[in-house]
């Protein structure tokens, strides 16, 4: 599905990418339907070179799902 990323979520993702550069950043998009309203930066847990790889811990995804439910949203996708 095609997602529309709101300005606030876009800013969070871009700032995260700039902060982590040159390492691969990763995080989750939250929203409703095809509209992304929030971005949650996550730690890249990949043990090797993070230049072009990322890994998200299962417990971090569980936390994101819980946060989304509390906000009345759903996890819409992963950014990296």
N, C-alpha and C positions, 0 to 999 in steps of 0.2 A: 504494500500500500504506500501511497505517497503521503508524506507528512508535511504539514506547514509548521515551521519552527518560529515561534514568537520572538520578538526582539530581546526580551530579558533572558530567555533560555539561550539564544544565540550568543549573547554577550558573555554569559557564564562559560559556555563551551570554548569560545575564542580565547578568553582570558586564561582558561585552564591550559589550552594548547600552547599559548605563548609562554606561560609560566614553566611548563614541563619541557619545552623544546630544548634539545633535540630528541628527547625521549618521547615515546608514544604515550599519549594520554588516553584515558578512557573514562567513561561516565555513563549515566543513564538519563534518558529523556522521560519526563512525566507529562501526561496530558489526558485529554478526553477525545475519543474518536480519532480524527486525523490532525488534531491541533495540539502541538507541544507547547506547554506553558512554563515548564520548569526543567532545569538541567541540574543534575547532582554529580559533581566530580567524584570519581572513585580512585583509589590507589591502584596503580599498575603493579600487580603482584608477580609478574613474570620474573623468574629467577635468573634468566640469561640476559643477554643484551637487549635493552628496551628500545633500540634504535628503530626497529620495525616490527616489534611484537608486543602484545599486551595479554594480560590474563586478569580476570576478575574473580575474586574469591566467591564461592557460593554463599557464604554468610553475608557478604556485602550485598549480593543480589536479594537475599531474603530481607535484609534491612531496608533496601530500596522499595521492595514490594510492600512492606509494612508501612513505610512512610507514605507511599502513594495512596494506600487505602485510607490512612488517617486524614489525608488531604482531599479525599473524595475523587482521586485520580487513578490512573493506571500507568504501569510502565509501558511507554510507547516504543522504546527502542534503546539501543546502545550506541553511543558515539565513540569514535576513536580516530 
